[in-house]
Amino acid sequence: MESPLLRRAIRIGVFACLGGVVFAQGTRAPLEAHQDPLLMEVQALRAEVHQMMSAGIRTQLLVARLQLQEQRVLTAARQLAESQSALAALQGRIAAERLRVRQLEEAGARATGQGRAAFQQALVEAGTQIEQQQSQELHLQTRERELQRSLSDEQARWTEFNERLDALERALLGAKKGESL
């Protein structure tokens, strides 16, 4: 009851299926051979992406640290400038007080009696004032040296962070040049 045309169509269908299976198996082996290099390429790309992300995170951390260090440098520089200004003002007051002492000594040398005693008392007070100011001057000079050291240390740290950023930038540029080759 089957027609010869139907049998022929079934045979063609069976042969087509078998041919497709044989063709698929025959082409599968070369595809698997190509998958290993492709897989290696994908793995290399993933490693590169991971490396770039890691470099990006390191860069962000270094930039944040560099900014903090810049603030520290600016703070240390401001404190040093304030200390130097205070020291200069104090040294000006000491010089003025010494000038006053010389004037008192000259006037006291010309004075007689009670006037001379008043000048002597003023000289003692001026001498005490100068001693106190000189003590303050020593304190401010010590503070200035400490601040100069602190500023120098902070600048050295800033330079270190900046050098690390430069090295990271060179490494990233080297990686990009390697990609383009």
Secondary structure, DSSP 8 states (H G I E B T S, - for coil): ---HHHHHHHHHHHHHHHHHHHHHHHHHHHHHHHHHHHHHHHHHHHHHHHHHHHHHHHHHHHHHHHHHHHHHHHHHHHHHHHHHHHHHHHHHHHHHHHHHHHHHHHHHHH--THHHHHHHHHHHHHHHHHHHHHHHHHHHHHHHHHHHHHHHHHHHHHHHHHHHHHHHHHHHHHHHHHHH-
